[in-house]
Amino acid sequence: MTLYWLALAGAILVSLAGQVLLKAGSGDGSGSLLIQLLRWQTLLGLACYAAGALLYIIALRRIPMSVALPSTALGYGIIALLGWWFFAEPLGAQKIAAIALIAVGVVLLATA
């Protein structure tokens, strides 16, 4: 069972990396969508999403979907922190409280 939980954790982490890479690939928002799609960060981000999907499929072989999918919600909190760290996105008290609520909910579901 541990292998499947590791696959789920890997799916979450690889998807987070994909999200950061897609943001980096967007640059300053100027230029065409085609240019953005062909940036190495965007292409690598999309590859991360594909790898995350494959790991998620492995996780679903033994982890109930009612636990696996809500567990991916941990990514919302982590991505908010990564956005703050890498892209100087605001992270106020309300966002921190929301992240804490999500984390508590995921723990409750995973241990039920």
Secondary structure, DSSP 8 states (H G I E B T S, - for coil): -HHHHHHHHHHHHHHHHHHHHHHHHTTTS-S-HHHHHHSHHHHHHHHHHHHHHHHHHHHHTTS-HHHHHHHTTHHHHHHHHHHHHHH-----HHHHHHHHHHHHHHHHHHH-
